[in-house]
């Protein structure tokens, strides 16, 4: 199994630009999560999906952030317009059957907004 | 909301010394998970504890879940350079994924 696949691994962009991060969960996993990691705030849950349906997006910072999961094998996290404070590592994770179970993390997308 | 506090934030040890990180929740947990993140890497699941007072071992690592299910610890015996990284606890109160809260982690730095 290839694990959770994220792209891009690194993204450097200028303030105001649109950023799209992509994630392919492990096949057969029903839950997909987007986390943001910074030194100051640690790992923060942004949003999670169950069977492609967004369940809880209360962690999404503001309207500039949006996430979609058009099918079971693909999800995107979009930031428009990006700001320097969005600089962080964004992780996608999936789990097979229970939100309380083991999370399988992707390698992350390191975003730098200048 | 639920808070999970983890201490210490940083721990420097000499190779061969023991290491312990502690996790405390403001609410009773259904389970607690531990993850390890190597520098520049991603969190990798180590273990999950469910029962009150549970103790589990993985080679040199010992994990404990408190009797009240509000605290947990990870102890590493005789650290090795391969143990370098950040150790996170994640407490789950049940319900949805918003009930899973990560501590901020303990950064383990090992001096050879």
Interface residues (C-beta under 8 A of the other chain):
Chain A: X31 X33 X42 X43 X45 X48 X55 X56 X58 X59 X91 X99 X100 X101 X102 X103 X104 X105 X106 X107 X108
Chain B: X30 X31 X33 X35 X41 X42 X43 X44 X45 X48 X88 X90 X92 X94 X95 X96 X97 X98 X99 X100 X102 X103 X104 X105
